[in-house]
Amino acid sequence: MDHQLSKEQLNFLTSVQALDDWHCEAFQKVVQEHHFLASSPQVVEGAIQFLSGMSIDQIVELQMALDILGAVVGEIV
């Protein structure tokens, strides 16, 4: 996968993951449903595009990384 997340897309996905520990198979749908957390529709579209190229195992790993990132950022702030 050669697509990369922008800072805004990463922040958006971290915000969505911070709301709950979503099931990996539902994460893309949850991201769509929480579009209001994003700074723009393009951020949502890019994040969904990124997720659509991932396997279930990769989404699980991404969610774990988002959990860690959210915890670290929360401690810093």
C-alpha positions as CSV (number, residue, x, y, z in Angstrom):
1,M,0.0,0.0,0.0
2,D,1.6,3.2,-1.1
3,H,-1.1,5.6,0.1
4,Q,-0.2,7.5,3.3
5,L,-2.4,9.2,5.9
6,S,-2.2,13.0,6.2
7,K,-1.9,14.5,9.6
8,E,-5.6,15.5,9.5
9,Q,-6.6,12.0,8.5
10,L,-4.5,10.5,11.3
11,N,-6.0,12.9,13.8
12,F,-9.5,12.0,12.6
13,L,-8.9,8.3,12.9
14,T,-7.4,8.7,16.3
15,S,-10.5,10.7,17.4
16,V,-12.9,8.0,16.1
17,Q,-10.9,5.2,17.7
18,A,-10.8,7.1,21.0
19,L,-14.6,7.0,21.3
20,D,-14.6,3.2,21.6
21,D,-12.7,0.0,20.8
22,W,-14.5,-0.6,17.5
23,H,-14.6,-4.1,16.0
24,C,-12.1,-4.2,13.2
25,E,-14.6,-5.3,10.6
26,A,-16.9,-2.4,11.4
27,F,-14.2,0.3,11.6
28,Q,-14.6,1.6,8.1
29,K,-18.4,2.0,8.6
30,V,-17.8,3.7,12.0
31,V,-15.4,6.1,10.4
32,Q,-18.0,7.0,7.8
33,E,-20.7,7.5,10.5
34,H,-18.4,9.8,12.6
35,H,-17.6,12.1,9.6
36,F,-18.5,15.1,11.8
37,L,-15.3,14.7,13.7
38,A,-13.2,15.4,10.6
39,S,-12.1,18.9,9.5
40,S,-13.5,18.3,6.0
41,P,-15.2,15.8,3.8
42,Q,-11.9,15.2,2.0
43,V,-10.3,14.0,5.3
44,V,-13.0,11.4,5.7
45,E,-12.8,10.3,2.0
46,G,-9.0,9.9,2.3
47,A,-9.2,8.0,5.5
48,I,-11.9,5.6,4.1
49,Q,-9.8,5.2,1.0
50,F,-6.8,4.3,3.2
51,L,-8.8,1.8,5.2
52,S,-10.3,0.2,2.1
53,G,-6.8,-0.9,1.0
54,M,-6.1,-2.7,4.3
55,S,-6.7,-6.3,5.4
56,I,-8.5,-7.0,8.6
57,D,-5.2,-7.8,10.3
58,Q,-3.8,-4.4,9.2
59,I,-6.9,-2.6,10.5
60,V,-6.4,-4.4,13.9
61,E,-2.8,-3.2,14.0
62,L,-3.8,0.3,13.0
63,Q,-6.4,0.4,15.7
64,M,-3.8,-0.7,18.3
65,A,-1.4,2.0,17.0
66,L,-4.2,4.6,17.2
67,D,-5.0,3.5,20.8
68,I,-1.3,4.0,21.7
69,L,-1.1,7.3,19.9
70,G,-4.2,8.6,21.6
71,A,-2.8,7.6,25.0
72,V,0.5,9.2,24.4
73,V,-1.0,12.4,23.1
74,G,-3.4,12.5,26.0
75,E,-0.5,12.3,28.4
76,I,1.4,15.1,26.7
77,V,-1.7,17.4,26.6
